Amino acid sequence: MTEPSPETTQPDPVDAVPSPESATPAEEAPPADPVTLLTQEVDRWKDLAYRSQAELDNFRKRSAREAQETRAYANADLLRALFPILDNFDMGLEAARAESEKSMIFMGMSMVNRQIQDFLRESGVQEIEAQGKTFDPNLHEAVSQEACADIAEGTIIRVTRKGYKLKDRLLRAASVIVSSGPAAA
């Protein structure tokens, strides 16, 4: 008789028993009810669908809010570029007023100034009130301090350059001179 070749030998019964490390969880647990498995699968997919819908709704709301904010503040750079021109126009208006308030130049410049102020107001721009107010570093830029006997320390004496806000955002801080209180004796 021929002896069996090593390739065709039967495995040892000890080798046929799977080790605990090689056993899969499906082999360890008893087979589950197919209806329960399908119900769990359906619940998992429903949960995923609800979460995806919520994420999409949040994305839409965030996009709409960002678009609205972009529209609201889109003119900010244009307005910032306009402020130095307004400063020069105001100086010209004051020079025309000093010459004569009855002159045609002053009257024409006053009408243009009114139109500019209306345009700024319609665009949502507000001038920052500073004269006589308490200094606020969020709205004002102190260029100097002066001693003043009748004005309390930290109060704005004069405005050297107007400041502006667009809705709730600061476009340009007002440059001001602040009181340092009464002069030291």
N, CA, C and O of each residue as an XYZ file, in Angstrom:
740
protein
N       0.798     -1.152      0.000
C       0.000      0.000      0.000
C       0.857      1.237      0.000
O       1.990      1.268      0.481
N       0.263      2.227     -0.554
C       1.023      3.467     -0.601
C       0.712      4.291      0.624
O      -0.405      4.317      1.141
N       1.695      4.920      1.035
C       1.524      5.768      2.198
C       0.979      7.125      1.744
O       1.357      7.625      0.685
N       0.084      7.723      2.555
C      -0.483      9.015      2.139
C       0.592     10.099      2.114
O       1.475     10.154      2.970
N       0.485     10.941      1.118
C       1.451     12.029      1.015
C       1.162     13.075      2.099
O       0.035     13.136      2.591
N       2.121     13.880      2.476
C       1.912     14.866      3.533
C       0.846     15.880      3.173
O       0.242     16.473      4.066
N       0.591     16.099      1.868
C      -0.424     17.090      1.494
C      -1.825     16.575      1.756
O      -2.734     17.369      2.000
N      -2.021     15.285      1.714
C      -3.367     14.740      1.862
C      -3.632     14.200      3.258
O      -4.657     13.551      3.466
N      -2.780     14.432      4.189
C      -2.995     13.918      5.544
C      -4.129     14.655      6.208
O      -4.367     15.833      5.942
N      -4.806     13.969      7.050
C      -5.925     14.540      7.796
C      -5.370     15.426      8.912
O      -4.361     15.086      9.531
N      -6.028     16.567      9.172
C      -5.545     17.414     10.257
C      -5.851     16.769     11.600
O      -6.777     15.971     11.747
N      -5.051     17.142     12.549
C      -5.276     16.668     13.908
C      -6.591     17.216     14.415
O      -6.941     18.352     14.094
N      -7.339     16.439     15.206
C      -8.581     16.983     15.758
C      -8.324     18.189     16.633
O      -9.209     19.039     16.740
N      -7.195     18.318     17.253
C      -6.879     19.468     18.098
C      -6.735     20.711     17.228
O      -7.137     21.801     17.635
N      -6.158     20.556     16.020
C      -5.996     21.704     15.121
C      -7.328     22.162     14.542
O      -7.439     23.321     14.143
N      -8.317     21.326     14.478
C      -9.600     21.666     13.870
C     -10.431     22.573     14.760
O     -11.322     23.247     14.244
N     -10.197     22.633     16.060
C     -10.966     23.483     16.973
C     -10.430     24.903     16.845
O      -9.239     25.144     17.046
N     -11.304     25.833     16.513
C     -10.825     27.209     16.350
C     -10.415     27.781     17.706
O     -11.009     27.465     18.737
N      -9.385     28.631     17.681
C      -8.938     29.271     18.915
C      -9.894     30.412     19.246
O     -10.585     30.906     18.355
N      -9.951     30.841     20.505
C     -10.866     31.929     20.886
C     -10.559     33.229     20.154
O     -11.474     34.016     19.910
N      -9.301     33.480     19.794
C      -8.967     34.716     19.088
C      -9.505     34.726     17.674
O      -9.868     35.787     17.164
N      -9.568     33.571     17.025
C      -9.999     33.518     15.630
C     -11.510     33.398     15.494
O     -12.026     33.453     14.378
N     -12.230     33.237     16.590
C     -13.686     33.112     16.518
C     -14.294     34.477     16.251
O     -13.878     35.463     16.860
N     -15.265     34.557     15.357
C     -15.937     35.816     15.052
C     -17.113     35.976     15.986
O     -17.623     34.985     16.508
N     -17.566     37.229     16.216
C     -18.699     37.449     17.116
C     -19.944     36.708     16.661
O     -20.740     36.275     17.494
N     -20.127     36.555     15.361
C     -21.317     35.848     14.878
C     -21.275     34.388     15.292
O     -22.317     33.774     15.516
N     -20.087     33.836     15.392
C     -19.970     32.439     15.796
C     -20.228     32.272     17.289
O     -20.711     31.227     17.725
N     -19.901     33.316     18.084
C     -20.071     33.219     19.529
C     -21.521     33.408     19.928
O     -22.041     32.659     20.755
N     -22.199     34.431     19.332
C     -23.574     34.733     19.725
C     -24.533     33.821     18.978
O     -24.271     33.424     17.843
N     -25.630     33.496     19.614
C     -26.631     32.682     18.914
C     -27.254     33.517     17.803
O     -27.310     34.741     17.927
N     -27.710     32.917     16.752
C     -28.300     33.671     15.646
C     -29.492     34.498     16.144
O     -30.362     33.984     16.847
N     -29.522     35.830     15.758
C     -30.589     36.728     16.180
C     -31.779     36.594     15.243
O     -31.690     36.046     14.144
N     -32.879     37.112     15.723
C     -34.115     37.101     14.948
C     -33.938     38.028     13.740
O     -33.544     39.179     13.927
N     -34.210     37.582     12.521
C     -34.021     38.431     11.342
C     -34.894     39.677     11.375
O     -34.489     40.718     10.858
N     -36.065     39.602     11.961
C     -36.947     40.776     12.037
C     -36.315     41.833     12.926
O     -36.367     43.020     12.606
N     -35.724     41.424     14.029
C     -35.066     42.363     14.934
C     -33.881     43.017     14.241
O     -33.669     44.224     14.356
N     -33.111     42.207     13.522
C     -31.964     42.754     12.799
C     -32.405     43.778     11.759
O     -31.793     44.838     11.623
N     -33.445     43.464     11.045
C     -33.936     44.401     10.019
C     -34.508     45.663     10.654
O     -34.319     46.759     10.125
N     -35.199     45.526     11.775
C     -35.744     46.692     12.474
C     -34.613     47.602     12.953
O     -34.709     48.824     12.839
N     -33.550     47.014     13.483
C     -32.400     47.808     13.912
C     -31.754     48.512     12.726
O     -31.345     49.669     12.828
N     -31.665     47.823     11.623
C     -31.085     48.421     10.417
C     -31.940     49.595      9.927
O     -31.405     50.634      9.542
N     -33.250     49.431      9.941
C     -34.170     50.502      9.531
C     -34.026     51.691     10.471
O     -33.977     52.835     10.019
N     -33.958     51.433     11.771
C     -33.807     52.515     12.749
C     -32.493     53.272     12.534
O     -32.444     54.497     12.639
N     -31.445     52.529     12.235
C     -30.141     53.157     11.992
C     -30.216     54.074     10.773
O     -29.690     55.187     10.807
N     -30.856     53.627      9.705
C     -30.969     54.443      8.497
C     -31.892     55.643      8.702
O     -31.647     56.722      8.161
N     -32.952     55.451      9.487
C     -33.844     56.582      9.804
C     -33.075     57.652     10.575
O     -33.179     58.842     10.279
N     -32.302     57.210     11.567
C     -31.519     58.148     12.366
C     -30.537     58.913     11.476
O     -30.379     60.126     11.617
N     -29.888     58.207     10.572
C     -28.959     58.846      9.643
C     -29.681     59.856      8.750
O     -29.150     60.933      8.481
N     -30.869     59.521      8.296
C     -31.648     60.434      7.449
C     -32.049     61.684      8.231
O     -31.962     62.793      7.703
N     -32.490     61.518      9.489
C     -32.868     62.669     10.312
C     -31.669     63.581     10.572
O     -31.777     64.806     10.504
N     -30.544     62.971     10.868
C     -29.337     63.767     11.117
C     -28.902     64.519      9.853
O     -28.513     65.684      9.926
N     -28.967     63.864      8.722
C     -28.597     64.513      7.466
C     -29.540     65.670      7.154
O     -29.102     66.723      6.690
N     -30.827     65.479      7.407
C     -31.809     66.548      7.179
C     -31.535     67.732      8.106
O     -31.613     68.885      7.682
N     -31.217     67.451      9.362
C     -30.915     68.527     10.310
C     -29.659     69.284      9.890
O     -29.618     70.512      9.965
N     -28.632     68.554      9.447
C     -27.415     69.211      8.982
C     -27.692     70.082      7.760
O     -27.152     71.182      7.648
N     -28.523     69.603      6.851
C     -28.871     70.387      5.667
C     -29.643     71.649      6.057
O     -29.386     72.724      5.516
N     -30.580     71.524      6.987
C     -31.324     72.701      7.455
C     -30.389     73.718      8.105
O     -30.501     74.918      7.855
N     -29.471     73.241      8.936
C     -28.508     74.147      9.571
C     -27.624     74.831      8.540
O     -27.317     76.016      8.664
N     -27.213     74.079      7.519
C     -26.398     74.660      6.457
C     -27.164     75.751      5.714
O     -26.615     76.813      5.421
N     -28.414     75.489      5.415
C     -29.226     76.498      4.709
C     -29.389     77.762      5.549
O     -29.260     78.875      5.037
N     -29.672     77.588      6.833
C     -29.831     78.753      7.710
C     -28.531     79.544      7.816
O     -28.539     80.773      7.753
N     -27.414     78.833      7.977
C     -26.114     79.497      8.082
C     -25.790     80.231      6.787
O     -25.297     81.359      6.823
N     -26.060     79.609      5.649
C     -25.799     80.252      4.356
C     -26.658     81.497      4.170
O     -26.174     82.522      3.691
N     -27.924     81.408      4.546
C     -28.813     82.572      4.427
C     -28.347     83.705      5.336
O     -28.371     84.870      4.939
N     -27.922     83.366      6.558
C     -27.442     84.379      7.506
C     -26.163     85.034      6.985
O     -26.011     86.252      7.075
N     -25.245     84.234      6.442
C     -23.997     84.782      5.896
C     -24.268     85.660      4.677
O     -23.634     86.701      4.507
N     -25.205     85.243      3.829
C     -25.542     86.053      2.652
C     -26.169     87.380      3.069
O     -25.873     88.423      2.486
N     -27.027     87.336      4.070
C     -27.655     88.571      4.552
C     -26.602     89.502      5.156
O     -26.635     90.711      4.923
N     -25.682     88.950      5.919
C     -24.625     89.756      6.518
C     -23.711     90.338      5.438
O     -23.268     91.481      5.546
N     -23.437     89.565      4.419
C     -22.609     90.058      3.319
C     -23.291     91.228      2.616
O     -22.648     92.228      2.296
N     -24.591     91.099      2.379
C     -25.333     92.202      1.740
C     -25.351     93.429      2.639
O     -25.203     94.554      2.160
N     -25.533     93.219      3.948
C     -25.651     94.340      4.868
C     -24.356     95.129      4.988
O     -24.384     96.348      5.160
N     -23.224     94.443      4.898
C     -21.948     95.110      5.111
C     -21.096     95.175      3.842
O     -19.896     95.441      3.924
N     -21.684     94.941      2.691
C     -20.930     94.929      1.435
C     -20.366     96.307      1.094
O     -19.308     96.400      0.472
N     -21.045     97.357      1.484
C     -20.623     98.712      1.137
C     -19.620     99.298      2.117
O     -19.228    100.456      1.969
N     -19.196     98.537      3.107
C     -18.318     99.059      4.153
C     -17.031     99.639      3.580
O     -16.620    100.729      3.981
N     -16.393     98.946      2.663
C     -15.133     99.441      2.091
C     -15.350    100.718      1.284
O     -14.547    101.648      1.348
N     -16.438    100.751      0.527
C     -16.753    101.958     -0.240
C     -16.985    103.138      0.695
O     -16.500    104.241      0.441
N     -17.718    102.910      1.765
C     -18.003    103.985      2.712
C     -16.728    104.447      3.410
O     -16.545    105.647      3.614
N     -15.850    103.529      3.777
C     -14.574    103.921      4.404
C     -13.762    104.812      3.462
O     -13.119    105.761      3.909
N     -13.789    104.516      2.184
C     -13.065    105.334      1.216
C     -13.721    106.707      1.046
O     -13.055    107.671      0.672
N     -15.004    106.794      1.315
C     -15.744    108.048      1.175
C     -15.503    109.011      2.345
O     -15.634    110.222      2.171
N     -15.156    108.501      3.526
C     -15.036    109.346      4.717
C     -13.987    110.448      4.607
O     -14.270    111.565      5.037
N     -12.796    110.210      4.061
C     -11.849    111.334      3.908
C     -12.387    112.419      2.978
O     -12.122    113.603      3.184
N     -13.132    112.021      1.966
C     -13.733    112.995      1.062
C     -14.765    113.833      1.826
O     -14.838    115.049      1.646
N     -15.555    113.182      2.673
C     -16.525    113.906      3.500
C     -15.835    114.876      4.452
O     -16.317    115.987      4.676
N     -14.700    114.448      5.011
C     -13.947    115.334      5.910
C     -13.531    116.599      5.175
O     -13.689    117.702      5.697
N     -13.001    116.446      3.972
C     -12.578    117.615      3.190
C     -13.777    118.478      2.795
O     -13.689    119.705      2.790
N     -14.893    117.830      2.466
C     -16.098    118.577      2.122
C     -16.580    119.397      3.315
O     -16.984    120.549      3.159
N     -16.535    118.796      4.515
C     -16.946    119.530      5.726
C     -16.038    120.731      5.984
O     -16.513    121.788      6.399
N     -14.726    120.575      5.740
C     -13.821    121.721      5.907
C     -14.165    122.829      4.914
O     -14.145    124.010      5.261
N     -14.479    122.441      3.677
C     -14.883    123.440      2.680
C     -16.186    124.120      3.067
O     -16.340    125.326      2.871
N     -17.121    123.361      3.613
C     -18.394    123.923      4.054
C     -18.182    124.930      5.190
O     -18.808    125.991      5.210
N     -17.301    124.593      6.130
C     -17.001    125.517      7.237
C     -16.316    126.786      6.727
O     -16.583    127.878      7.230
N     -15.440    126.651      5.736
C     -14.774    127.830      5.160
C     -15.796    128.712      4.448
O     -15.727    129.937      4.547
N     -16.739    128.108      3.734
C     -17.779    128.886      3.050
C     -18.688    129.554      4.067
O     -19.137    130.679      3.844
N     -18.971    128.881      5.188
C     -19.811    129.474      6.241
C     -19.096    130.664      6.868
O     -19.726    131.683      7.148
N     -17.796    130.549      7.091
C     -17.028    131.641      7.694
C     -17.017    132.869      6.781
O     -17.013    134.006      7.253
N     -17.013    132.624      5.480
C     -17.007    133.738      4.527
C     -18.351    134.455      4.556
O     -18.402    135.671      4.736
N     -19.444    133.705      4.377
C     -20.777    134.308      4.412
C     -21.813    133.190      4.297
O     -21.755    132.351      3.398
N     -22.751    133.206      5.223
C     -23.808    132.196      5.175
C     -24.847    132.518      4.110
O     -25.724    131.698      3.836
N     -24.764    133.679      3.516
C     -25.701    134.088      2.467
C     -25.153    133.833      1.065
O     -25.857    134.032      0.075
N     -23.887    133.387      0.981
C     -23.287    133.201     -0.342
C     -23.896    131.984     -1.034
O     -24.357    131.044     -0.387
N     -23.887    132.026     -2.353
C     -24.437    130.932     -3.150
C     -23.593    129.661     -2.987
O     -24.123    128.551     -3.027
N     -22.303    129.830     -2.805
C     -21.429    128.666     -2.623
C     -21.821    127.931     -1.348
O     -21.962    126.708     -1.344
N     -21.997    128.690     -0.258
C     -22.363    128.051      1.005
C     -23.733    127.378      0.889
O     -23.912    126.266      1.385
N     -24.689    128.026      0.250
C     -26.030    127.456      0.121
C     -25.996    126.176     -0.728
O     -26.651    125.189     -0.394
N     -25.231    126.200     -1.824
C     -25.113    125.017     -2.671
C     -24.417    123.866     -1.944
O     -24.838    122.714     -2.048
N     -23.358    124.184     -1.214
C     -22.648    123.152     -0.463
C     -23.521    122.585      0.658
O     -23.428    121.400      0.979
N     -24.352    123.414      1.242
C     -25.268    122.948      2.303
C     -26.271    121.945      1.738
O     -26.584    120.943      2.381
N     -26.774    122.221      0.527
C     -27.721    121.285     -0.095
C     -27.042    119.952     -0.411
O     -27.624    118.890     -0.192
N     -25.824    120.010     -0.921
C     -25.082    118.783     -1.207
C     -24.809    118.022      0.095
O     -24.911    116.796      0.135
N     -24.463    118.751      1.153
C     -24.211    118.119      2.444
C     -25.465    117.398      2.953
O     -25.372    116.294      3.489
N     -26.617    118.012      2.787
C     -27.882    117.378      3.195
C     -28.122    116.085      2.416
O     -28.536    115.075      2.986
N     -27.859    116.126      1.117
C     -28.027    114.923      0.299
C     -27.067    113.813      0.724
O     -27.442    112.642      0.771
N     -25.849    114.184      1.026
C     -24.864    113.184      1.475
C     -25.310    112.572      2.800
O     -25.243    111.356      2.975
N     -25.757    113.395      3.720
C     -26.206    112.886      5.024
C     -27.424    111.973      4.865
O     -27.530    110.957      5.551
N     -28.333    112.326      3.973
C     -29.495    111.461      3.707
C     -29.050    110.121      3.116
O     -29.552    109.066      3.503
N     -28.108    110.175      2.179
C     -27.586    108.946      1.578
C     -26.948    108.049      2.642
O     -27.192    106.843      2.668
N     -26.143    108.634      3.508
C     -25.496    107.850      4.565
C     -26.531    107.235      5.502
O     -26.412    106.071      5.884
N     -27.527    108.000      5.865
C     -28.577    107.501      6.769
C     -29.338    106.348      6.119
O     -29.621    105.345      6.775
N     -29.668    106.483      4.837
C     -30.373    105.408      4.122
C     -29.512    104.155      3.972
O     -30.031    103.043      3.881
N     -28.196    104.345      3.948
C     -27.273    103.212      3.837
C     -27.008    102.541      5.180
O     -26.304    101.533      5.245
N     -27.569    103.095      6.248
C     -27.384    102.507      7.578
C     -26.195    103.061      8.331
O     -25.815    102.518      9.368
N     -25.598    104.134      7.828
C     -24.440    104.736      8.484
C     -24.916    105.738      9.526
O     -25.816    106.542      9.283
N     -24.286    105.664     10.695
C     -24.604    106.596     11.783
C     -23.322    107.281     12.214
O     -22.277    106.644     12.348
N     -23.408    108.566     12.427
C     -22.254    109.295     12.959
C     -22.166    109.004     14.453
O     -23.185    108.968     15.143
N     -20.973    108.800     14.941
C     -20.769    108.515     16.366
C     -20.801    109.829     17.124
O     -20.003    110.730     16.864
N     -21.724    109.929     18.057
C     -21.814    111.117     18.903
C     -20.664    111.068     19.898
O     -20.500    110.081     20.616
N     -19.871    112.126     19.943
C     -18.705    112.111     20.814
C     -18.610    113.345     21.697
O     -18.212    113.236     22.857
N     -18.959    114.493     21.191
C     -18.810    115.749     21.921
C     -19.534    115.690     23.267
O     -20.743    115.465     23.320
N     -18.779    115.896     24.360
C     -19.364    115.918     25.701
C     -19.624    114.539     26.296
O     -20.085    114.443     27.434
N     -19.343    113.482     25.562
C     -19.561    112.113     26.050
C     -18.312    111.615     26.782
O     -17.225    112.180     26.654
N     -18.499    110.551     27.544
C     -17.374    109.893     28.196
C     -16.584    109.124     27.150
O     -17.157    108.488     26.265
N     -15.259    109.188     27.259
C     -14.388    108.514     26.299
C     -14.625    107.009     26.349
O     -14.611    106.403     27.420
N     -14.844    106.411     25.168
C     -15.027    104.963     25.032
C     -14.016    104.476     23.996
O     -14.133    104.814     22.818
N     -13.023    103.686     24.417
C     -11.990    103.253     23.460
C     -12.524    102.376     22.333
O     -11.836    102.179     21.332
N     -13.735    101.849     22.476
C     -14.335    101.054     21.407
C     -14.876    101.930     20.282
O     -15.037    101.466     19.153
N     -15.156    103.200     20.589
C     -15.749    104.097     19.595
C     -14.881    105.313     19.286
O     -15.024    105.931     18.231
N     -13.976    105.654     20.212
C     -13.203    106.884     20.077
C     -11.713    106.583     20.066
O     -11.245    105.608     20.653
N     -10.988    107.447     19.383
C      -9.538    107.373     19.348
C      -9.018    108.685     19.927
O      -9.197    109.747     19.332
N      -8.377    108.608     21.086
C      -7.863    109.810     21.740
C      -6.574    110.241     21.064
O      -5.610    109.477     21.008
N      -6.555    111.472     20.546
C      -5.347    111.991     19.911
C      -4.580    112.889     20.869
O      -3.398    113.167     20.663
N      -5.267    113.346     21.928
C      -4.621    114.250     22.868
C      -5.460    114.340     24.138
O      -6.637    113.979     24.160
N      -4.808    114.839     25.207
C      -5.506    115.149     26.453
C      -5.203    116.594     26.793
O      -4.087    117.071     26.588
N      -6.203    117.286     27.315
C      -6.011    118.675     27.722
C      -6.601    118.860     29.108
O      -7.620    118.262     29.454
N      -5.945    119.697     29.891
C      -6.477    120.032     31.213
C      -7.635    121.002     31.025
O      -7.548    121.951     30.245
N      -8.717    120.750     31.750
C      -9.904    121.594     31.641
C     -10.574    121.627     33.012
O     -11.002    120.594     33.527
N     -10.662    122.814     33.593
C     -11.175    122.947     34.956
C     -12.660    122.623     35.070
O     -13.086    122.073     36.086
N     -13.449    122.945     34.069
C     -14.897    122.768     34.185
C     -15.425    121.487     33.529
O     -16.636    121.267     33.520
N     -14.553    120.643     32.985
C     -14.988    119.383     32.367
C     -14.291    118.228     33.078
O     -13.077    118.250     33.279
N     -15.065    117.233     33.451
C     -14.542    116.092     34.214
C     -13.533    115.290     33.405
O     -13.565    115.273     32.174
N     -12.642    114.628     34.127
C     -11.625    113.794     33.498
C     -12.294    112.665     32.719
O     -13.254    112.062     33.198
N     -11.787    112.380     31.519
C     -12.316    111.296     30.685
C     -13.462    111.716     29.789
O     -14.011    110.889     29.061
N     -13.834    112.987     29.828
C     -14.912    113.496     28.976
C     -14.299    114.105     27.710
O     -13.238    114.728     27.761
N     -14.963    113.919     26.608
C     -14.459    114.410     25.323
C     -14.713    115.911     25.212
O     -15.839    116.382     25.369
N     -13.633    116.653     24.937
C     -13.713    118.114     24.805
C     -14.053    118.493     23.369
O     -14.971    119.276     23.124
N     -13.292    117.921     22.406
C     -13.480    118.255     20.992
C     -13.338    117.008     20.132
O     -12.667    116.041     20.495
N     -13.993    117.069     18.983
C     -13.874    116.008     17.975
C     -13.013    116.558     16.848
O     -13.343    117.588     16.260
N     -11.919    115.884     16.546
C     -11.045    116.344     15.461
C     -11.373    115.655     14.137
O     -11.080    116.187     13.067
N     -11.979    114.477     14.214
C     -12.405    113.748     13.017
C     -13.615    112.902     13.393
O     -13.584    112.157     14.372
N     -14.674    113.023     12.609
C     -15.908    112.288     12.898
C     -15.702    110.784     12.769
O     -14.893    110.313     11.970
N     -16.455    110.046     13.573
C     -16.442    108.593     13.494
C     -17.790    108.106     12.981
O     -18.799    108.800     13.101
N     -17.796    106.904     12.408
C     -19.019    106.372     11.811
C     -19.182    104.888     12.124
O     -18.212    104.146     12.282
N     -20.446    104.488     12.207
C     -20.799    103.075     12.363
C     -21.739    102.687     11.238
O     -22.556    103.494     10.795
N     -21.623    101.455     10.776
C     -22.568    100.891      9.804
C     -23.375     99.868     10.568
O     -22.875     98.801     10.926
N     -24.633    100.202     10.816
C     -25.514     99.394     11.658
C     -24.855     99.210     13.020
O     -24.817    100.161     13.800
N     -24.340     98.038     13.335
C     -23.712     97.837     14.642
C     -22.199     97.706     14.567
O     -21.553     97.447     15.583
N     -21.623     97.879     13.384
C     -20.169     97.749     13.219
C     -19.501     99.109     13.113
O     -20.017    100.028     12.476
N     -18.353     99.215     13.744
C     -17.578    100.438     13.672
C     -16.842    100.492     12.339
O     -16.103     99.572     11.989
N     -17.051    101.575     11.602
C     -16.328    101.771     10.342
C     -15.078    102.609     10.557
O     -14.014    102.319     10.011
N     -15.229    103.663     11.368
C     -14.090    104.515     11.683
C     -14.321    105.122     13.056
O     -15.390    105.666     13.331
N     -13.314    105.029     13.917
C     -13.409    105.605     15.259
C     -13.304    107.125     15.166
O     -12.606    107.657     14.302
N     -13.995    107.805     16.053
C     -13.916    109.260     16.103
C     -12.608    109.656     16.776
O     -12.278    109.137     17.842
N     -11.867    110.564     16.166
C     -10.641    111.091     16.770
C     -11.043    112.247     17.668
O     -11.705    113.188     17.231
N     -10.633    112.164     18.933
C     -11.119    113.134     19.917
C      -9.993    113.630     20.811
O      -8.935    113.011     20.919
N     -10.256    114.767     21.449
C      -9.385    115.303     22.491
C     -10.146    115.151     23.803
O     -11.296    115.573     23.923
N      -9.481    114.537     24.791
C     -10.123    114.163     26.038
C      -9.620    115.046     27.176
O      -8.451    115.431     27.206
N     -10.507    115.360     28.101
C     -10.162    116.160     29.272
C      -9.354    115.317     30.242
O      -9.662    114.150     30.481
N      -8.312    115.927     30.798
C      -7.544    115.250     31.838
C      -7.913    115.805     33.214
O      -7.212    115.560     34.196
N      -9.011    116.551     33.278
C      -9.469    117.127     34.536
C      -8.800    118.476     34.783
O      -8.132    119.011     33.898
N      -8.978    119.026     35.984
C      -8.357    120.329     36.287
C      -6.836    120.221     36.288
O      -6.278    119.178     36.629
N      -6.183    121.294     35.909
C      -4.725    121.330     35.866
C      -4.169    121.241     37.281
O      -4.750    121.789     38.218
N      -3.060    120.561     37.430
C      -2.419    120.443     38.744
C      -1.857    121.799     39.148
O      -1.317    122.532     38.321
N      -1.993    122.124     40.444
C      -1.554    123.433     40.912
C      -0.039    123.521     40.957
O       0.508    124.559     41.330
